[in-house]
């Protein structure tokens, strides 16, 4: 009788195992494998997100640095519409230094990649020291300027012992290229 109970228990356990492994286990295993795949994918995504988060502060600092640099460049390379202001600044400097500007003539703009060169031809008369002071002061204007093609000649005033000079030169101002300026404003 004990033997029959053991056999019956074994058969019941076998039937339960058979039911479990043929009906319950396959569907649960499939669900488990799907969840394991989702977990692996989410874990990989989280790892990437953690790495990106580590780089975020570095990228934020780099972005702030680039914005600061861009603002400095905008001061040195303003937009083209600010050229009349530059001419007024140069006229004020000339007057303050005792330089007589006899002629100035804007020449055609010259595109140069990220910037555009705007040359302006000047002819002036002054004393040697006044001319030096003039050049020094325009170099301190808050923009990027270049003096080139400098031609200086002595000039003696009529009925005067004072020797002055006559200078012809080109002052080149630089502006942000229109495409760059428009992209920076967006």
Residue frames as a rotation matrix with the C-alpha (Angstrom) as fourth column:
UNK 1
0.567 0.824 0.000 0.00
0.824 -0.567 0.000 0.00
0.000 0.000 -1.000 0.00
UNK 2
0.409 -0.539 -0.736 2.82
0.095 -0.777 0.622 2.37
-0.908 -0.324 -0.267 0.75
UNK 3
-0.635 -0.674 0.378 4.26
0.407 0.124 0.905 1.42
-0.656 0.729 0.196 -2.51
UNK 4
-0.075 0.705 0.705 1.06
0.986 -0.054 0.159 2.30
0.150 0.707 -0.691 -4.32
UNK 5
0.786 0.340 -0.516 0.98
0.476 -0.866 0.155 5.65
-0.394 -0.367 -0.842 -2.55
UNK 6
-0.080 -0.905 -0.418 4.54
0.050 -0.423 0.905 6.37
-0.996 0.052 0.079 -3.63
UNK 7
-0.676 -0.125 0.726 3.78
0.686 0.254 0.682 5.33
-0.269 0.959 -0.086 -7.20
UNK 8
0.348 0.891 0.292 0.58
0.932 -0.364 0.000 7.41
0.106 0.272 -0.956 -7.19
UNK 9
0.631 -0.196 -0.750 2.48
0.222 -0.881 0.417 10.37
-0.743 -0.430 -0.512 -5.76
UNK 10
-0.475 -0.879 0.044 5.17
0.209 -0.064 0.976 9.94
-0.855 0.472 0.214 -8.43
UNK 11
-0.397 0.423 0.815 2.55
0.917 0.149 0.370 9.76
0.035 0.894 -0.447 -11.18
UNK 12
0.697 0.688 -0.201 0.82
0.704 -0.710 0.012 12.90
-0.135 -0.150 -0.980 -9.81
UNK 13
0.279 -0.694 -0.664 4.15
0.013 -0.688 0.725 14.74
-0.960 -0.211 -0.183 -9.60
UNK 14
-0.661 -0.536 0.524 5.02
0.475 0.242 0.846 13.54
-0.581 0.809 0.095 -13.12
UNK 15
0.058 0.780 0.623 1.65
0.988 -0.133 0.074 14.72
0.141 0.612 -0.778 -14.47
UNK 16
0.792 0.208 -0.573 2.08
0.386 -0.899 0.207 18.08
-0.472 -0.386 -0.793 -12.71
UNK 17
-0.176 -0.933 -0.313 5.61
0.050 -0.326 0.944 18.40
-0.983 0.151 0.104 -14.13
UNK 18
-0.577 0.030 0.816 4.32
0.783 0.305 0.543 17.42
-0.232 0.952 -0.199 -17.56
UNK 19
0.525 0.826 0.202 1.55
0.848 -0.528 -0.045 20.04
0.070 0.195 -0.978 -17.33
UNK 20
0.606 -0.351 -0.714 3.99
0.168 -0.821 0.546 22.66
-0.778 -0.451 -0.438 -16.01
UNK 21
-0.391 -0.916 -0.093 6.68
0.045 -0.120 0.992 22.04
-0.919 0.384 0.089 -18.65
UNK 22
-0.637 0.164 0.754 4.28
0.764 0.269 0.587 21.70
-0.107 0.949 -0.296 -21.60
UNK 23
0.292 0.860 0.418 1.66
0.855 -0.431 0.288 24.33
0.428 0.273 -0.862 -20.81
UNK 24
0.914 0.156 -0.375 2.77
0.354 -0.757 0.549 26.82
-0.198 -0.634 -0.747 -18.14
UNK 25
0.197 -0.948 -0.251 6.57
0.440 -0.144 0.887 26.97
-0.876 -0.285 0.388 -18.51
UNK 26
-0.340 -0.405 0.849 6.82
0.938 -0.077 0.339 27.74
-0.072 0.911 0.406 -22.28
UNK 27
0.465 0.563 0.683 4.52
0.612 -0.762 0.211 30.80
0.639 0.320 -0.699 -22.08
UNK 28
0.948 -0.165 -0.270 6.22
0.142 -0.542 0.828 32.05
-0.283 -0.824 -0.490 -18.91
UNK 29
0.044 -0.985 0.166 9.67
0.687 0.150 0.711 31.37
-0.726 0.083 0.683 -20.43
UNK 30
-0.098 -0.003 0.995 8.72
0.921 -0.379 0.090 33.37
0.377 0.925 0.040 -23.53
UNK 31
0.847 0.438 0.300 7.52
0.270 -0.842 0.468 36.25
0.457 -0.315 -0.832 -21.32
UNK 32
0.710 -0.648 -0.274 10.70
0.287 -0.090 0.954 35.97
-0.643 -0.756 0.122 -19.26
UNK 33
-0.188 -0.818 0.544 12.95
0.898 0.081 0.432 36.07
-0.398 0.570 0.719 -22.36
UNK 34
0.243 0.352 0.904 11.02
0.710 -0.700 0.082 39.08
0.661 0.622 -0.420 -23.73
UNK 35
0.990 0.137 0.010 11.39
0.086 -0.673 0.734 40.89
0.107 -0.727 -0.679 -20.40
UNK 36
0.389 -0.918 -0.071 15.07
0.534 0.162 0.830 39.97
-0.751 -0.361 0.553 -20.24
UNK 37
-0.192 -0.412 0.891 15.61
0.973 -0.199 0.117 41.41
0.129 0.889 0.439 -23.76
UNK 38
0.593 0.481 0.646 13.76
0.386 -0.873 0.296 44.60
0.707 0.074 -0.704 -22.81
UNK 39
0.918 -0.296 -0.265 15.80
0.186 -0.269 0.945 44.85
-0.351 -0.916 -0.192 -19.61
UNK 40
0.026 -0.964 0.266 19.06
0.833 0.168 0.527 44.44
-0.552 0.208 0.807 -21.56
UNK 41
-0.070 0.018 0.997 18.01
0.827 -0.558 0.068 47.13
0.558 0.829 0.024 -24.05
UNK 42
0.840 0.436 0.323 16.90
0.175 -0.781 0.600 49.52
0.513 -0.448 -0.732 -21.31
UNK 43
0.692 -0.661 -0.291 20.11
0.417 0.037 0.908 48.88
-0.589 -0.750 0.301 -19.37
UNK 44
-0.225 -0.770 0.597 22.16
0.963 -0.084 0.255 49.69
-0.146 0.633 0.760 -22.49
UNK 45
0.232 0.406 0.884 20.11
0.549 -0.805 0.225 52.87
0.803 0.433 -0.410 -23.03
UNK 46
0.986 0.125 -0.107 20.63
0.153 -0.463 0.873 53.86
0.059 -0.878 -0.476 -19.40
UNK 47
0.263 -0.961 -0.084 24.39
0.756 0.152 0.636 53.30
-0.599 -0.231 0.767 -19.73
UNK 48
-0.282 -0.311 0.908 24.46
0.869 -0.484 0.104 55.61
0.407 0.818 0.407 -22.75
UNK 49
0.611 0.592 0.525 22.37
0.289 -0.785 0.548 58.17
0.737 -0.183 -0.651 -20.87
UNK 50
0.836 -0.367 -0.409 24.76
0.402 -0.099 0.910 58.00
-0.375 -0.925 0.065 -17.89
UNK 51
-0.175 -0.939 0.295 27.76
0.923 -0.052 0.382 58.58
-0.344 0.339 0.876 -20.19
UNK 52
-0.090 0.225 0.970 25.97
0.658 -0.718 0.228 61.51
0.747 0.659 -0.083 -21.84
UNK 53
0.893 0.450 -0.004 25.14
0.275 -0.538 0.797 62.95
0.357 -0.713 -0.604 -18.43
UNK 54
0.398 -0.836 -0.378 28.83
0.705 0.015 0.709 62.79
-0.587 -0.549 0.595 -17.47
UNK 55
-0.523 -0.631 0.573 29.68
0.852 -0.362 0.379 64.77
-0.031 0.687 0.726 -20.61
UNK 56
0.427 0.816 0.391 26.82
0.817 -0.533 0.220 67.26
0.388 0.225 -0.894 -20.20
UNK 57
0.781 -0.133 -0.610 28.63
0.323 -0.750 0.577 69.59
-0.535 -0.648 -0.543 -17.80
UNK 58
-0.340 -0.939 0.047 31.73
0.464 -0.124 0.877 69.56
-0.818 0.320 0.478 -20.01
UNK 59
-0.424 0.248 0.871 29.61
0.882 -0.104 0.459 70.32
0.205 0.963 -0.175 -23.08
UNK 60
0.695 0.712 -0.100 27.72
0.710 -0.658 0.249 73.04
0.111 -0.244 -0.963 -21.21
UNK 61
0.377 -0.657 -0.653 31.02
0.253 -0.605 0.755 74.73
-0.891 -0.450 -0.062 -20.25
UNK 62
-0.625 -0.617 0.478 32.27
0.595 0.020 0.804 74.40
-0.505 0.786 0.355 -23.81
UNK 63
0.050 0.754 0.655 29.02
0.939 -0.259 0.226 75.92
0.340 0.604 -0.721 -25.11
UNK 64
0.824 0.242 -0.513 29.28
0.468 -0.802 0.372 78.86
-0.321 -0.546 -0.774 -22.69
UNK 65
-0.099 -0.950 -0.296 32.88
0.294 -0.312 0.903 79.40
-0.951 0.003 0.311 -23.77
UNK 66
-0.597 -0.087 0.797 31.87
0.797 0.046 0.602 79.40
-0.090 0.995 0.042 -27.43
UNK 67
0.504 0.831 0.235 29.04
0.826 -0.543 0.150 81.87
0.253 0.118 -0.960 -26.77
UNK 68
0.613 -0.364 -0.702 31.48
0.279 -0.731 0.623 84.18
-0.740 -0.577 -0.346 -24.94
UNK 69
-0.510 -0.841 0.180 33.93
0.420 -0.061 0.905 83.93
-0.751 0.537 0.384 -27.83
UNK 70
-0.231 0.514 0.826 31.14
0.953 -0.051 0.298 84.62
0.195 0.856 -0.478 -30.33
UNK 71
0.786 0.558 -0.267 30.12
0.608 -0.775 0.171 87.75
-0.112 -0.296 -0.949 -28.42
UNK 72
0.157 -0.814 -0.559 33.73
0.151 -0.540 0.828 89.00
-0.976 -0.214 0.039 -28.46
UNK 73
-0.667 -0.373 0.644 33.92
0.646 0.141 0.750 88.33
-0.371 0.917 0.147 -32.19
UNK 74
0.261 0.847 0.464 30.66
0.946 -0.320 0.052 90.22
0.192 0.425 -0.884 -32.72
UNK 75
0.711 -0.080 -0.698 32.25
0.266 -0.889 0.373 93.25
-0.650 -0.452 -0.611 -31.02
UNK 76
-0.317 -0.926 -0.204 35.31
0.012 -0.219 0.976 93.03
-0.948 0.307 0.081 -33.25
UNK 77
-0.982 0.020 0.186 33.33
0.187 0.144 0.972 92.11
-0.007 0.989 -0.145 -36.36
UNK 78
-0.405 0.893 -0.194 30.02
-0.127 -0.265 -0.956 93.94
-0.905 -0.363 0.221 -36.24
UNK 79
0.194 0.578 0.792 27.44
0.792 0.385 -0.474 93.86
-0.580 0.719 -0.383 -38.96
UNK 80
-0.458 -0.450 0.766 27.84
0.873 -0.390 0.293 95.93
0.166 0.803 0.572 -42.13
UNK 81
0.440 0.731 0.522 25.21
0.600 -0.672 0.434 98.48
0.668 0.122 -0.734 -41.09
UNK 82
0.786 -0.178 -0.592 27.60
0.492 -0.400 0.774 99.73
-0.375 -0.899 -0.226 -38.38
UNK 83
-0.094 -0.857 0.506 30.15
0.992 -0.123 -0.023 101.08
0.082 0.500 0.862 -40.89
UNK 84
0.283 0.191 0.940 28.72
0.277 -0.955 0.110 104.65
0.918 0.229 -0.323 -40.74
UNK 85
0.999 0.045 0.011 29.30
-0.001 -0.225 0.974 104.58
0.047 -0.973 -0.225 -36.96
UNK 86
0.378 -0.925 0.032 32.91
0.829 0.353 0.434 103.57
-0.413 -0.137 0.900 -37.61
UNK 87
-0.092 -0.396 0.914 33.39
0.798 -0.579 -0.170 106.49
0.596 0.713 0.369 -40.00
UNK 88
0.693 0.385 0.610 31.98
-0.052 -0.817 0.574 108.85
0.719 -0.430 -0.546 -37.39
UNK 89
0.893 -0.413 -0.179 34.35
0.295 0.235 0.926 107.40
-0.340 -0.880 0.332 -34.77
UNK 90
0.036 -0.925 0.379 37.34
0.992 0.078 0.096 107.86
-0.119 0.373 0.920 -37.10
UNK 91
0.133 0.074 0.988 36.26
0.451 -0.893 0.006 111.47
0.883 0.445 -0.152 -37.86
UNK 92
0.948 0.227 0.222 36.03
-0.096 -0.461 0.882 112.21
0.303 -0.858 -0.416 -34.12
UNK 93
0.582 -0.807 -0.101 39.47
0.639 0.377 0.670 110.70
-0.502 -0.455 0.736 -33.53
UNK 94
-0.060 -0.609 0.791 40.91
0.932 -0.318 -0.173 112.77
0.357 0.727 0.587 -36.40
UNK 95
0.472 0.316 0.823 39.43
0.104 -0.947 0.304 115.98
0.876 -0.058 -0.480 -35.01
UNK 96
0.998 -0.066 -0.019 40.63
0.017 -0.035 0.999 115.19
-0.066 -0.997 -0.034 -31.49
UNK 97
0.369 -0.923 0.111 44.18
0.756 0.368 0.542 114.51
-0.541 -0.117 0.833 -32.76
UNK 98
0.260 -0.253 -0.932 44.38
-0.280 -0.943 0.178 117.62
-0.924 0.215 -0.316 -34.95
UNK 99
-0.727 -0.432 0.533 44.39
0.324 0.468 0.822 115.68
-0.605 0.771 -0.200 -38.22
UNK 100
-0.127 0.666 -0.735 42.68
-0.718 -0.573 -0.395 117.11
-0.684 0.478 0.551 -41.31
UNK 101
-0.329 0.125 0.936 40.98
0.475 0.879 0.049 114.41
-0.816 0.461 -0.348 -43.37
UNK 102
-0.579 0.059 -0.813 40.86
-0.575 -0.737 0.355 115.76
-0.578 0.673 0.461 -46.92
UNK 103
-0.060 0.581 -0.812 39.24
-0.903 0.316 0.292 112.70
0.426 0.750 0.505 -48.45
UNK 104
-0.653 -0.107 0.750 37.84
-0.393 0.894 -0.215 109.35
-0.648 -0.435 -0.626 -47.53
UNK 105
-0.083 0.576 -0.813 36.31
-0.975 0.121 0.185 106.91
0.205 0.808 0.552 -49.95
UNK 106
0.146 0.200 0.969 34.75
-0.485 0.868 -0.106 103.53
-0.862 -0.455 0.224 -49.10
UNK 107
-0.603 -0.369 -0.707 35.95
-0.795 0.348 0.497 100.87
0.062 0.862 -0.503 -51.52
UNK 108
0.224 0.773 -0.593 34.09
-0.693 0.554 0.461 97.71
0.685 0.308 0.660 -52.46
UNK 109
0.438 -0.001 0.899 33.64
-0.796 0.464 0.389 94.96
-0.417 -0.886 0.202 -49.84
UNK 110
-0.236 -0.602 -0.763 35.88
-0.769 0.595 -0.232 91.89
0.594 0.532 -0.604 -50.14
UNK 111
0.808 0.564 0.174 34.34
-0.557 0.633 0.538 88.60
0.193 -0.531 0.825 -48.87
UNK 112
-0.301 -0.944 -0.133 36.83
-0.741 0.319 -0.590 86.46
0.600 -0.078 -0.796 -46.91
UNK 113
-0.673 0.064 -0.737 35.12
0.284 0.942 -0.178 83.30
0.683 -0.329 -0.652 -45.66
UNK 114
-0.121 0.627 -0.770 33.61
0.985 0.171 -0.015 84.08
0.122 -0.760 -0.638 -42.27
UNK 115
0.032 0.077 -0.996 34.17
0.448 -0.892 -0.055 87.81
-0.893 -0.445 -0.063 -42.57
UNK 116
0.577 0.117 0.808 34.02
0.788 -0.340 -0.514 90.61
0.214 0.933 -0.288 -45.11
UNK 117
-0.417 -0.766 -0.490 36.77
0.780 -0.578 0.240 93.21
-0.467 -0.282 0.838 -45.45
UNK 118
0.723 0.619 0.308 35.51
0.691 -0.661 -0.294 96.74
0.021 0.425 -0.905 -46.03
UNK 119
-0.349 -0.934 -0.076 38.44
0.926 -0.357 0.127 98.94
-0.145 -0.026 0.989 -47.14
UNK 120
0.848 0.517 -0.118 38.18
0.506 -0.855 -0.113 102.71
-0.159 0.036 -0.987 -46.80
UNK 121
-0.034 -0.875 0.484 40.72
0.893 -0.244 -0.378 104.97
0.449 0.419 0.789 -48.53
UNK 122
0.759 0.205 -0.617 41.89
0.532 -0.742 0.409 108.02
-0.374 -0.639 -0.672 -46.54
UNK 123
-0.067 -0.775 0.629 43.92
0.687 -0.493 -0.534 111.11
0.724 0.396 0.565 -47.45
UNK 124
0.859 0.354 -0.369 44.91
0.510 -0.529 0.679 113.42
0.045 -0.771 -0.635 -44.65
UNK 125
0.054 -0.820 0.570 47.31
0.151 -0.558 -0.816 116.15
0.987 0.130 0.093 -43.58
UNK 126
0.980 0.197 -0.039 48.81
0.072 -0.165 0.984 116.65
0.187 -0.966 -0.176 -40.17
UNK 127
0.239 -0.922 0.305 51.96
-0.956 -0.279 -0.094 116.96
0.172 -0.269 -0.948 -38.17
UNK 128
-0.382 -0.508 -0.772 54.09
-0.402 0.844 -0.356 113.90
0.832 0.174 -0.527 -37.60
UNK 129
-0.995 -0.039 0.093 53.09
-0.101 0.353 -0.930 113.45
0.004 -0.935 -0.355 -33.94
UNK 130
-0.264 0.964 0.004 49.41
-0.809 -0.220 -0.545 114.13
-0.525 -0.147 0.839 -34.63
UNK 131
0.158 0.274 -0.949 49.46
-0.837 0.547 0.018 111.44
0.524 0.791 0.315 -37.31
UNK 132
-0.709 -0.493 -0.504 51.09
-0.139 0.799 -0.586 108.97
0.691 -0.345 -0.635 -34.93
UNK 133
-0.846 0.466 0.258 48.51
-0.319 -0.054 -0.946 109.77
-0.427 -0.883 0.194 -32.26
UNK 134
0.018 0.882 -0.472 45.71
-0.987 -0.058 -0.147 109.34
-0.157 0.468 0.869 -34.84
UNK 135
-0.082 -0.110 -0.991 46.95
-0.522 0.851 -0.051 105.89
0.849 0.513 -0.127 -35.84
UNK 136
-0.941 -0.313 -0.127 47.36
-0.042 0.482 -0.875 104.93
0.335 -0.818 -0.467 -32.20
UNK 137
-0.639 0.744 0.193 43.83
-0.538 -0.253 -0.804 105.98
-0.549 -0.618 0.562 -31.31
UNK 138
0.193 0.745 -0.638 42.11
-0.969 0.249 -0.002 104.28
0.157 0.619 0.770 -34.23
UNK 139
-0.447 -0.393 -0.804 43.94
-0.284 0.914 -0.289 101.09
0.849 0.099 -0.520 -33.28
UNK 140
-0.997 0.069 0.020 42.21
-0.003 0.233 -0.972 101.31
-0.072 -0.970 -0.232 -29.89
UNK 141
-0.301 0.946 -0.119 38.70
-0.942 -0.276 0.190 101.54
0.147 0.169 0.974 -31.33
UNK 142
-0.302 0.191 0.934 36.59
-0.557 0.760 -0.336 98.57
-0.774 -0.621 -0.123 -30.20
UNK 143
0.861 0.508 0.030 36.66
-0.278 0.520 -0.808 96.78
-0.426 0.687 0.589 -33.55
UNK 144
0.163 -0.794 0.586 39.04
0.585 0.556 0.591 94.93
-0.795 0.246 0.555 -35.79
UNK 145
0.942 0.050 -0.332 40.80
-0.199 -0.712 -0.674 97.44
-0.270 0.701 -0.661 -38.07
UNK 146
0.227 -0.901 0.369 43.87
0.786 0.393 0.477 97.18
-0.575 0.182 0.797 -40.27
UNK 147
0.659 -0.144 -0.738 45.87
-0.386 -0.907 -0.168 100.06
-0.645 0.396 -0.654 -41.71
UNK 148
0.169 -0.591 0.789 47.57
0.668 0.657 0.349 99.23
-0.725 0.468 0.506 -44.98
UNK 149
0.182 -0.206 0.961 49.12
0.942 -0.245 -0.231 100.73
0.283 0.947 0.149 -48.12
UNK 150
0.691 0.015 -0.723 50.51
0.457 -0.784 0.420 103.60
-0.560 -0.620 -0.549 -46.07
UNK 151
0.041 -0.639 0.768 52.16
0.903 -0.306 -0.302 106.32
0.428 0.706 0.564 -48.14
UNK 152
0.666 0.108 -0.738 53.54
0.563 -0.722 0.403 109.30
-0.489 -0.684 -0.541 -46.19
UNK 153
0.073 -0.615 0.785 55.08
0.835 -0.393 -0.385 112.38
0.545 0.684 0.485 -47.85
UNK 154
-0.478 -0.245 -0.843 56.48
0.698 -0.689 -0.196 115.57
-0.533 -0.682 0.500 -46.30
UNK 155
0.207 0.614 0.762 54.44
0.859 -0.487 0.159 118.63
0.468 0.622 -0.628 -47.08
UNK 156
-0.735 -0.467 -0.492 55.62
0.635 -0.729 -0.257 122.19
-0.238 -0.501 0.832 -46.51
UNK 157
0.381 0.906 -0.182 52.83
0.819 -0.422 -0.389 124.72
-0.429 -0.001 -0.903 -46.04
UNK 158
0.169 -0.256 0.952 53.10
0.700 -0.648 -0.299 127.89
0.693 0.717 0.070 -48.17
UNK 159
0.061 -0.248 0.967 54.78
-0.289 -0.931 -0.221 130.79
0.955 -0.266 -0.128 -46.40
UNK 160
0.816 0.203 0.541 55.42
-0.572 0.150 0.806 128.64
0.083 -0.968 0.239 -43.34
UNK 161
-0.282 -0.959 -0.016 58.39
-0.898 0.270 -0.347 126.95
0.337 -0.084 -0.938 -41.75
UNK 162
-0.059 0.325 0.944 56.20
-0.697 0.664 -0.272 124.18
-0.715 -0.674 0.187 -40.36
UNK 163
-0.696 -0.170 -0.698 56.68
-0.632 0.606 0.483 120.88
0.341 0.777 -0.530 -42.12
UNK 164
0.093 0.777 0.623 53.66
-0.794 0.436 -0.424 118.66
-0.601 -0.455 0.657 -42.08
UNK 165
-0.901 -0.364 0.235 52.93
-0.158 0.781 0.604 115.45
-0.403 0.508 -0.761 -43.81
UNK 166
0.035 0.882 -0.470 50.40
-0.999 0.020 -0.038 114.12
-0.024 0.471 0.882 -46.21
UNK 167
-0.784 -0.268 0.560 49.34
-0.344 0.939 -0.032 110.51
-0.517 -0.218 -0.828 -45.80
UNK 168
0.062 0.758 -0.649 47.36
-0.933 0.275 0.232 108.21
0.355 0.591 0.725 -48.06
UNK 169
-0.924 -0.329 0.196 46.35
-0.379 0.859 -0.345 104.88
-0.055 -0.393 -0.918 -46.62
UNK 170
-0.138 0.882 -0.451 43.58
-0.397 0.368 0.841 102.33
0.907 0.296 0.299 -46.44
UNK 171
-0.670 0.100 0.736 41.81
-0.696 0.261 -0.669 101.39
-0.259 -0.960 -0.105 -43.23
UNK 172
-0.494 0.504 -0.709 40.15
-0.240 0.704 0.668 98.01
0.836 0.500 -0.227 -43.54
UNK 173
-0.336 0.517 0.787 37.22
-0.905 0.056 -0.423 97.27
-0.263 -0.854 0.449 -41.26
UNK 174
-0.910 0.039 -0.412 35.89
-0.103 0.943 0.317 93.76
0.401 0.331 -0.854 -40.95
UNK 175
-0.151 0.918 0.366 32.30
-0.987 -0.117 -0.114 92.63
-0.062 -0.379 0.924 -40.58
UNK 176
-0.437 0.131 0.890 30.74
-0.146 0.966 -0.214 89.24
-0.887 -0.223 -0.403 -39.98
UNK 177
-0.988 0.119 -0.097 29.80
-0.072 0.200 0.977 87.60
0.136 0.972 -0.190 -43.28
UNK 178
-0.381 0.919 0.104 26.06
-0.893 -0.394 0.218 87.95
0.242 -0.010 0.970 -43.91
UNK 179
0.180 0.456 -0.872 25.44
-0.243 0.879 0.410 84.17
0.953 0.138 0.269 -43.86
UNK 180
-0.540 -0.462 -0.704 27.29
0.561 0.425 -0.710 83.82
0.627 -0.778 0.030 -40.53
UNK 181
-0.949 0.197 0.245 25.56
-0.302 -0.784 -0.542 86.86
0.085 -0.589 0.804 -39.05
UNK 182
-0.073 0.986 -0.153 22.14
-0.854 0.017 0.520 85.52
0.515 0.169 0.841 -40.00
UNK 183
0.129 0.073 -0.989 22.96
0.159 0.983 0.093 82.06
0.979 -0.169 0.115 -38.61
UNK 184
-0.789 -0.508 -0.345 24.25
0.425 -0.047 -0.904 83.55
0.443 -0.860 0.253 -35.34
UNK 185
-0.774 0.538 0.334 21.06
-0.615 -0.765 -0.192 85.57
0.152 -0.354 0.923 -34.88
UNK 186
0.027 0.830 -0.557 18.82
-0.483 0.499 0.720 82.47
0.875 0.250 0.414 -35.06
